[in-house]
């Protein structure tokens, strides 16, 4: 499945890195990751004469494919499974029943299962891609404005130094701002509306949180943004 800027149609000139997610039927393991890495070069040679470098990164639960010719493209294939999420839910339920039950849950895991946190992050990326296709893709001017803001983040230091802002938080905010308008907006009107919204202080520490609709638990998409960064981007928007 495509995720990130590739799935959302947000690629800009110069973007060379794209992401895919491989969903496995069982919990993904290091041995499975290495097996796929070993077989990939043979599969790639069946439809392309170009040379590719394939590297396994078990600690990141992914495989990175790099092209040898210019422009050098990089594809990151991350492994995860819906079973990883079900397991965490089961663990929470079992905590009330004592440590013995928790031990039973953990024993079901293969010995070389991949990093659970990474796998859960990849499932979240998949949910964001699906949300984006359902909510933002069909909204007039929405994709255009997010691409303009991505370009702004690359060129303007104040906007680009904010890791908690570039990505899903920015996409959530733009979708919320444009969908709340009374009618369709031109790109110029939509951009002005987004900057006006940020100018009012929506990102400030004492402002309203930007809740992530892709998570069951209440999660603020702006949680990782530092206070100074929130003030800087608000002032820049003004």
N, C-alpha and C positions, 0 to 999 in steps of 0.2 A: 504494500500500500504506500502511496506517496504521502508525505507529510511536509510540514514547513512551507517555505516559499514556493517550492515546486508544485505542491498540491493546491496552493491558494492563488496561483497566477501572479505572484509578486516578484518574480525574477527581474532584476535590473541589469543593465549593461555592466559587464565586469564580474557578475556573480558566477563563480566557478564551482561552488560546493552545493550539492543537493542531497536530500535525505529520503531514504526508503525505510519502511518497517516490515520485517518478516514475522508474521504471526505463526507460532508453532502450536501443534495440537497438544503436546505435552510441555511441561516446564523446560525451557531451553537450558542446555548444559554447555560446559566448556568443550566437551568432546564433540557435541553436535556442531558447535561453532567452528572448530578446527576441521571437521569433516567437510563442511560447506566450503570453507576457505580452500581446501585441497582440490575440490572438484570444480570450483568456479572457473579457473583459467581454461580448462578443457571446454567448458560450456561456452565461454566467451569467444573462443576460437572458431566455434561452429557458425557464427554469424558476423564476425568482424575479423579483418586481417590486422587491425591495429594491436599493438602490444599493451597489456595492462598489468599493473602491479597490484597484487591482492595481499592485504595484510590483515591478520586477525588481531583484535584487541579485546581479549577476554575480560580485562578489568573494566572496560567500558561497555561490554556486552554487544560489540559491533564488529563489522568487517568494513575495511576501507578499500575502495577500488580507485586507483589513479591511472589516468591515461598517460602514455609516454610522449605523445605528440602535442605540440602547441595548437590551440590553447589547452593547457592542461586542466582537465575536468576531474572532479573528485566526487564519488558517490559513497555515502555512508549508509550501510545496511545494518540496522539495529534489530536484534532479536528480542522478542517478548512473547508472552502468552496471556490470554484472559485468565488462566488459572492462577497467575501470580496475584491478581487482585482478589480473587475468591479466597485465596489462602490467607491474606491479611484480614479479611472479614471474619473468616473462621477462627483465626487466632484471637481476635477481639472477643468473640463469643465465648471461647474456651477459657479465657483468663478468669472468668467468674467461677469456673469449675475446678480451678486449681492447676498446679504446675504439672501434674501427671498427664492431664489432658493436653496441655501445651506440648509436652514431649511427644505425644502420639502424633500431633500435627506435623511437627518438625521432622519426624522420622520418615514421613512419606516423601520428603524432598530427596532428589538424587544427590549423591555426595558432591558433585561438581556443578550444582545449579548456579546459573549466572547471578550477578549482583541484583538483589531484589529491588532496591531503590531505583537503579537504572531502568530496570524492566517496567516499573510502575510509571516512571517519567515518560517512557516511550508510549505506554498506553494512554497517558494524558495528552501527548502530542497527537495521537490518533484521534482522540475525542475532539481536540481543538480543530483539526483539519475537517472533521465531519460537521462540526458546528459552523465553521466558516463557510463551507459549501452550502449549508442549509440557510444560513442567515445573512451573510455578507455578500456572497457572490451575486445574488439577484438584486441587490440594493443599488439603485442608480448612484454613480459617482463614488461608491464606497471603496472599491478596489483601487481606483485611480488615486484617491486621497491617501490611502495607506502606502501606495508606491511613492507618492510625492514625499510623504513623511519619512519613509525608509531612505530616500535619497537625501533628505534634509539631515537625517541622523549620520549619514556617511560624510557629509560636507561641513556640518556645523558642530564644532567640538562640544558645545553646551548640550546639544541633543544627543550626540553620539556616545557620551561617557556614561550613559544610564542603562546598565544591563537589565534592570528590572522593568524598564520602560519599552525598549525596543523588542517587539515580539507580540505575544498574546495580549498584554495589557493595552498596548496602543491599538491593536485590532478591536478589542472589546469596546474601548472608548469611542473609536470612530463609528463603529456599528451602532452604538447606543445613541450617539449624537445625531447621526443622519436618519436613523429610523424614527427618532422622536420629532422630526420635522413634520409640518402639516401636509407637505406635498413633495414631489420630486425636486431635487436641487441640482443645479449645474455644478461642474467641478469647482468653479470659482466661489460660488455661494457656499458649497459644502466645506471648502477649506476655511473660509471665513468663520463659519459656524463652529468648526472644530477648535480654531484658535480662540474664538470668543469664549467657548466652554472652558478651555484650559485657563484662560485669563481670569475667570471668575474664582479660581482657587480650588477646583475640583481635585487637584493632585496634592494639595497641601496636607500636612499631617492631621490637622483638625477638620479636614474636608470629608465628604462622604466616601466610604470605601467603594472600590470597584470590584464587585463580587464576580467570581468566576462561575459562569453557568454550567461548565463542564464537570464540576466537582459536586459530589453529594454533600460533603461537609462544607459549611460556610468558609470560603477561602477568598482573601483579598488578593487580587492579581497585582496590586501595587506594594505588597508587603515588603519586598526586598529593596524598595527605593529608599535611599537615605534622605533625611530632612533637607539637607543643603541642595541635593539634586532636584527635589520637588520645588524648592523656591527658585532655583535657577531656570528650570524649564517654564515655570509660571511667568517669571519676569520676561523671558525670551518670547513667549507667546503674546504677552501684552505689547 
